[in-house]
């Protein structure tokens, strides 16, 4: 392959790459070798990967090419596509370290979403870095150091799926797994100019780990286009025995939804209102991205109206749930004394202010909170909000700071994301241009419970009107 062909392939995306492997225009091993070479060349500047799985990935790719035991993957929708996995998804035979120095056990088997991705033909090529226990919207830890944004290595790629986002944005993989318990897919997507869908609670199986963060967290993916995001969710979704939640099956594939514009004008609410108790300031550039997207939606024929969700005190509910989740995650560490200062402080705070009884009350109250907030979707199809309050902050974020300082920095950075983890609604982060420094801007679309289809359809229409797939950071050309 020529260097030009290498670059084009690296950014072709899972949908196109899988079609090339299925048609034998491209070999799966050839594709794995391409991305391994890019990781070796570019990742030292980004620190996206904790570990690469070169031998395993090459062996699987060779079996696909040769028609061996893995050949069933050749016919799959992700045939031969290398993917990265976030370090909170069990991968059989590998440690799941969760960004911590605390020793971690080798996982006996793949997580259910990964099993489905493999069945679709995907090839895990590496495990990406996260902040310790996925606590913060930046990716830096004592265990792995600082992960950097491909668009500007002095900035963060976001968190906690920051390693996954950096890898996709730099063309080190065509897609990557992530998880989102308070914005952890959407934040890195916004920082890195990617598409990041947080699925409906119960859309993707949580097995074998069970409920993450009291039901706040769900697995998903990071990609460069809407169609590729839909393809990944098509491969991952579905419940399994032991799951507490299960979303109703979609009426069609998510890819079909992404490739067809809405069949009628949608009623779209737009809001920049901050949930009560949130301290943040929307930057001028992010406000411009929001306003331009709202105007575009009107030009596309949709009815755009200013309307705010009835947030109530949802931020207070979220922070208590988050702190209790931090406390419970901390209890699973084999060597808690090795944890970072902010991790220990958050865990202690969560145990102190959110007792088991308080935990139960929060879960019981959630039903009423969801009913109040989701009333907006009784007469609106989609809500448009800003993405982040600003473009990507410094690479270190609040790493090394005390828990209160880190929490304050986090809250000011991403105030519009956590509410939809509490309600469980689907929400997607989309690129919305760049600021004067070349940093990605972002917006968020939130939909009805279980209605990723409308979000993908509208997001695909937005992408068709203002394409972003050709945008690549300079570091990707190395």
ABEGO torsion letter per residue (X at the ends): XBAAAAAAAAAAEAAAAAAAAAAGABBAAAAAAAAAAAAAAAAAAAGABABBBAAAAAAAAAAAAAGBAAAAAAABAABGBBBBBBAABBBBGBBBAGGBABBBBBBABBBAAAAAAAAAGBBBAEBBBBBBGGABABBBBAAAEBBBBAABAABBAEOAAAAAAAAAAAGABABBBBBBAAGAAAAAAAAAGBBBBBBBBGABBAOAAEBBGGGABBBBBBBABAAAAAAAAAAABEBBBGBABBBBBBABBAAAAAABBBABBBBBBBBABBBBGBBBBBBAAAAAAAAAAAAAAAAAGBBBBBBBBBAEAAAAAAAAAAAAAAAAAAAABABAAABBAAAAAAAAAAAAABBAAAAAAAAAAAAAAAAAAAAAAAABABBBBBBBABBBBBAAEABGBBAAAAAAAAAAABAAAAAAAAAGBBBBBBBAEBBAAGBBBBBBBBBBBGBAAAAAAAAAAAAAABBAAABBBAAAAX
